[in-house]
Amino acid sequence: MAAAHPNAVELKSIWLFSSCSGSELRKIRSSLDEVTVPAGKLLVEEGTVGREFFVVVDGTATVTRNGHTVATLGPGSHFGELALLDRRPRTASVVSDTDLTVLVLSQRHFNGILEAVPSIARKLMAALATRVREMDALAFG
């Protein structure tokens, strides 16, 4: 099966970009690089500072935290978005299980988007606030 075109990934379904308009999503989409990595490749390492965000287009990957598997990612899954916001150490490691096609948004491109389209920053803050409230509701009922 051929890899999906980057436009096939629905960025609006990703919480970080959920408040963005169509034109803002097109700007983000144009900043994504499509990369293919082989099976067994470490994409992000727990404890290291992250500088990119990933969206899985094709293939699967395993997420581990403290050496324990916590999730399996497939097409449409994403990871690393917090690294774009706080540049703190990764909370988990991700290794490709199969050959994997991912869309990558680097810190540099993300910063460029924020400068070129300042309204995105407010929308990202709103999405982040919504996410914090959701996590708070899960933790405290």
C-alpha positions as CSV (number, residue, x, y, z in Angstrom):
1,M,0.0,0.0,0.0
2,A,1.4,3.4,-0.9
3,A,1.9,5.9,1.9
4,A,-0.9,8.4,2.3
5,H,-0.3,12.0,1.1
6,P,0.3,14.4,3.9
7,N,-3.1,16.0,3.2
8,A,-4.8,12.7,4.1
9,V,-3.8,13.2,7.7
10,E,-6.5,15.1,9.5
11,L,-4.5,17.7,11.6
12,K,-7.7,19.1,13.0
13,S,-8.3,15.8,14.9
14,I,-5.0,16.4,16.8
15,W,-5.8,18.3,20.0
16,L,-2.9,20.8,19.6
17,F,-4.4,22.0,16.3
18,S,-8.1,21.5,16.9
19,S,-8.9,25.2,17.1
20,C,-7.0,26.1,13.9
21,S,-8.8,27.4,10.8
22,G,-8.5,25.7,7.4
23,S,-5.9,28.3,6.3
24,E,-3.9,27.8,9.5
25,L,-4.0,24.0,9.1
26,R,-2.7,24.4,5.5
27,K,0.2,26.5,6.8
28,I,1.0,23.8,9.4
29,R,0.7,21.1,6.8
30,S,3.1,22.8,4.4
31,S,5.7,22.9,7.2
32,L,5.6,19.1,7.7
33,D,8.3,16.9,6.3
34,E,7.4,13.3,5.3
35,V,10.1,10.8,6.5
36,T,10.3,7.0,6.2
37,V,12.2,5.2,8.9
38,P,13.1,1.5,9.1
39,A,11.7,-1.0,11.7
40,G,13.5,-0.9,15.0
41,K,14.4,2.8,14.8
42,L,14.3,4.9,18.0
43,L,12.4,8.0,17.1
44,V,12.3,9.7,20.5
45,E,14.1,8.7,23.7
46,E,12.6,9.1,27.2
47,G,14.6,11.7,29.2
48,T,16.0,13.5,26.2
49,V,14.9,17.0,25.1
50,G,12.6,16.9,22.2
51,R,12.6,19.2,19.2
52,E,10.0,17.7,16.9
53,F,6.4,16.5,16.7
54,F,5.4,13.4,14.7
55,V,2.2,12.1,13.0
56,V,2.1,8.5,11.9
57,V,1.1,8.1,8.3
58,D,1.8,4.4,7.7
59,G,3.1,1.6,9.9
60,T,3.2,1.1,13.7
61,A,5.4,2.1,16.6
62,T,5.6,1.2,20.3
63,V,5.6,3.7,23.1
64,T,7.5,2.7,26.3
65,R,7.8,4.5,29.6
66,N,10.3,3.3,32.2
67,G,10.9,0.2,30.1
68,H,7.2,-0.8,30.0
69,T,5.0,-0.7,26.9
70,V,2.2,1.9,27.3
71,A,0.8,2.2,23.8
72,T,1.0,1.1,20.2
73,L,0.7,3.8,17.6
74,G,-0.7,3.5,14.1
75,P,-1.8,5.7,11.2
76,G,-3.3,8.9,12.4
77,S,-1.5,8.7,15.8
78,H,0.8,11.5,16.9
79,F,3.4,12.1,19.5
80,G,5.9,14.7,20.7
81,E,3.6,17.7,20.6
82,L,4.6,18.7,24.1
83,A,8.2,19.1,23.0
84,L,7.1,21.9,20.7
85,L,5.6,23.8,23.7
86,D,8.0,23.3,26.6
87,R,11.3,21.8,25.3
88,R,11.5,19.6,28.4
89,P,12.6,16.0,28.4
90,R,10.5,13.4,26.6
91,T,8.2,11.4,28.9
92,A,8.5,8.2,26.8
93,S,10.4,6.5,24.1
94,V,9.0,5.5,20.7
95,V,10.4,2.8,18.5
96,S,9.1,1.8,15.0
97,D,7.8,-1.7,14.9
98,T,7.5,-1.7,11.1
99,D,8.8,0.5,8.4
100,L,7.2,3.7,9.4
101,T,6.2,6.8,7.5
102,V,5.8,9.9,9.7
103,L,5.2,13.6,9.2
104,V,7.6,15.6,11.2
105,L,7.2,19.2,12.4
106,S,10.5,20.6,13.8
107,Q,10.8,23.2,16.5
108,R,12.2,25.6,13.9
109,H,9.3,25.2,11.6
110,F,6.8,25.4,14.5
111,N,8.4,28.7,15.6
112,G,8.2,30.0,12.1
113,I,4.5,29.2,11.9
114,L,3.9,31.1,15.2
115,E,5.7,34.1,13.8
116,A,4.0,34.0,10.4
117,V,0.5,33.4,11.8
118,P,0.3,34.9,15.3
119,S,-3.3,34.0,15.8
120,I,-2.3,30.3,15.9
121,A,-0.5,30.9,19.3
122,R,-3.8,32.0,20.9
123,K,-5.5,28.9,19.5
124,L,-2.8,26.6,20.6
125,M,-3.0,28.1,24.1
126,A,-6.8,27.5,24.1
127,A,-6.3,23.9,22.9
128,L,-3.7,23.4,25.7
129,A,-6.0,24.8,28.3
130,T,-8.8,22.4,27.1
131,R,-6.4,19.5,27.3
132,V,-5.3,20.5,30.8
133,R,-9.0,20.7,31.9
134,E,-9.6,17.2,30.4
135,M,-6.7,15.7,32.2
136,D,-7.8,17.5,35.4
137,A,-11.3,16.0,35.1
138,L,-9.8,12.5,34.5
139,A,-7.6,12.8,37.6
140,F,-10.1,14.4,39.9
141,G,-13.4,13.5,38.5
